Amino acid sequence: MNSFDYQHKFKDLFSQFIFNMEMLPPDVKHPDTTVVISDLCRFFRIARLYATLEVNPDLSNGRQELNEIVYFSDGEFDIDMSYSIKKTNQGGTVSYLVSQKPGDAPWSEEELNNIYLFLTTFYVFNSRARSMDLCGYLTYHDSELGVYNIQFLVKTIAMLLAQQKASEYICCRFNLRKFTLINRILGRKNGTVVMRNYVHILSDMLGENSYICRLGGDNFVMIFPKEKLDLAVDYLDGAQTPTNDPETPFIKVSARAGYFSITDECHTPTDIIDRSIIALNTLKDTPGILHVIYDDEVKKKEYNLRTIEDNFLTAIDNEEFLVYYQPKVELRNYSLCGAEALCRWKHNGKLISPGEFIPFLEQSSSICTLDMYMLEHVCRDIRKWIDNGMDVVRISVNLSRVNLANQNLAEQIIGIIEKYDVPFKCIEIEITETTSELDLHELTKVVRRLHETGICTSIDDFGSGYSSINLIRDLPWDTMKIDKSFLPDHAEYNKKKEVVLKHTIAIAQELGLECMVEGVETTEHVAFLKDNNCYHAQGFCFDKPLPVEEFEDRLRTRILKVKA
């Protein structure tokens, strides 16, 4: 073949190759593309076209991946009669190797130039195909763990609903427990390895037709066939998981999980996922329980939640939330020394206790709206009492930890108090203890700012969670409010409780904190507190939470009696 015919033939084949790669899906193994690649290889007297792809470890979760592909093979080939090119980019390194048949004449310079052009163009289209594959992968996957993301789950559930197969599945929303501690023990990099191992072992165990999706951090949602429920529950309740740390080759990982068995009543992916979330959220009220299955009781809670959500803002506007005041007592002379502001909801003529709506409001920022509403109404009452010449006691107002996400929290509190020109000494902010590092950081800023301003702060329900002594050591609290669970139950004498409470009171007093014990219900409780030099208490032994008018009577008389 003369040079003119050779170039003409090459241009025809090469043009067809480019056309196919441009017009067809980005797959170099498409049948039409395979044919033209084979024609080009035969035209170039190539017996074998072989490629290796060494993936950049940064794009493969730290794994060194080597992919080998034979794009064309036509019998025997001579490895010594080969030509290769190497291309490197951020995705990794691709090496192309073309070999001749044994005994063939060496390629001419013109042939090598055209082979180089062919392989370079081939590399460009290969890179495009890999880029498109990667984009498709990242669209539906979490790049760090290699599991699916929420976009994929929504798409998959929608498909199952359309096929009327969704009722064969369970949806589970779960989050890993104490993973901050695992990261601290192993380091964040090895912690990620543990998380990846944990979810991939779960995926392998549940098998095909099961899909685990990461929502972010240590939060996940998945769907799987109903017959795999027991497997999922047993595994998520706790499993030994391999690590990359030779000193700690395995570590136990567990999760809190809410399960929803999908029914034919569900019409959208949101309906399904929301019910698993509602099931998980009910675990906030049940310490020690790791999983819950959506049932009639959870469904009732869901109904209550939606009712509360639908009526909350209207109730705020109509001032349906009422402030009740529970007196705090000085035990030396049983006089009124303060009060705690507690919320009641009067809706449709019925008084609703906080246990029926506070847990639901804490699942969203609605609790923050209610907290500021309560603070404003307390300040309004105090202003009225001062204007009427009454001797006011310090009133404590509860603040949910959800408020700590508000970067302007301290200034908002100060602003409300100043709005009613209430002396700072008349207000105490009660905040429940926390073990979250993020919450602790924000809590520290708020407590210190309020302390600088002269507003008292109290650590509420001390001892109800897993407390850190550092929390009371490092922050400038004014009061430690000890949880009622510390009080000894004289119906079933518990010496350990008495010892713990006695020394907790001593610690508070040594740190210069006012010590207040809540839940005091019996004269035995009162006697025990006085014997241990604790003289501030609150509970039904003295008074229940009172409407504002009744509490004003207590303000006037100042005397409370111990109820037998």
Secondary structure, DSSP 4 states (H G I P E B T S, - for coil): --HHHHHHHHHHHHHHHHHHHHHS-S-TT-HHHHHHHHHHHHHTT-SEEEEEEEE-GGGTTT--EEEEEEEEE-S--EEEEEEEEEEEETTEEEEEEEEEPTTPPPPPHHHHHHHHHHHHHHHHHHHHHHHHHHHHHHHHB-TTT-SEEHHHHHHHHHHHHHTT-GGGEEEEEEEETTHHHHHHHH-HHHHHHHHHHHHHHHHHHH-TT-EEEEEETTEEEEEEEGGGHHHHHHHHT-EEEEEEETTEEEEEE-EEEEEEE--TT--SHHHHHHHHHHHHHGGGGSTT--EEE--HHHHHHHHHHHHHHHHHHHHHHTT-EEEEEEEEEETTTTEEEEEEEEEEEEETTEEEPGGGTHHHHTTSTHHHHHHHHHHHHHHHHHHHHHHTT--PPEEEEEE-GGGGG-TTHHHHHHHHHHHTT--GGGEEEEEE----HHHHHHHHHHHHHHHHHT-EEEEEEETSS---HHHHHHS--SEEEE-GGGS--TTS--HHHHHHHHHHHHHHHHTT-EEEE----SHHHHHHHHHTT--EE-STTT---EEHHHHHHHHHH-B-----
